[in-house]
Amino acid sequence: MKIAVGSKNKTKIGAVANVLASETNEIIAVDVPSGVSLQPFSDEETLLGAKNRAHRALFETNSDIGIGLEGGVMETKEGMLLCNWGALKLKDGTEFIASGARILLPEDVARGLRNGFELSEVMEEYTAKHDVRSKEGAIGVFTNNLVQREEMFTHIVKLLVGQYLFASQKVSEGGQLN
């Protein structure tokens, strides 16, 4: 099966590979635009970015499945939270969505985002590390590496694939990704 990932970010590719790598699956990473702000600021915008990535990856590569993963932030009465969304799209238009972990960001980080910077820029300044988004991510930094970005996205991919498998089994007995 040909599976397209709508990003060349290694944590997103790794998350898909963690769930779907097999001898019969070909995973293709393609750099596609999310169609949303560079820094999504709501669940809705972050989800739309994931859906757009899944759709574009699917059709640009003529794959069987397109997967889009998107990270963003959202304001709540408690403060600014990380939010993460994923979408799995099939050629027939069927789409599955799932969301991941959320944690409260420190006010210093939230302030930088409200001032127009992307989370990746703020995190590099905050941690004095380069390319945090391709490594542990903000979730890794703020959980003392108990949860890392790839792991968080792996959980979302598991939720997506689980929904796909459930729907496939309802349509025909034994429908599996293999």
Secondary structure, DSSP 8 states (H G I E B T S, - for coil): -EEEES---HHHHHHHHHHH-BTTBEEEE-----SS-SS--SHHHHHHHHHHHHHHHHHHHT-SEEEEEEEEEEEETTEEEEEEEEEEEETTS-EEEEE----B--HHHHHHHHTT--HHHHHHHHHT-S-GGGTTHHHHHHTTTSS-HHHHHHHHHHHHHHHHHHHHHHHSTT----
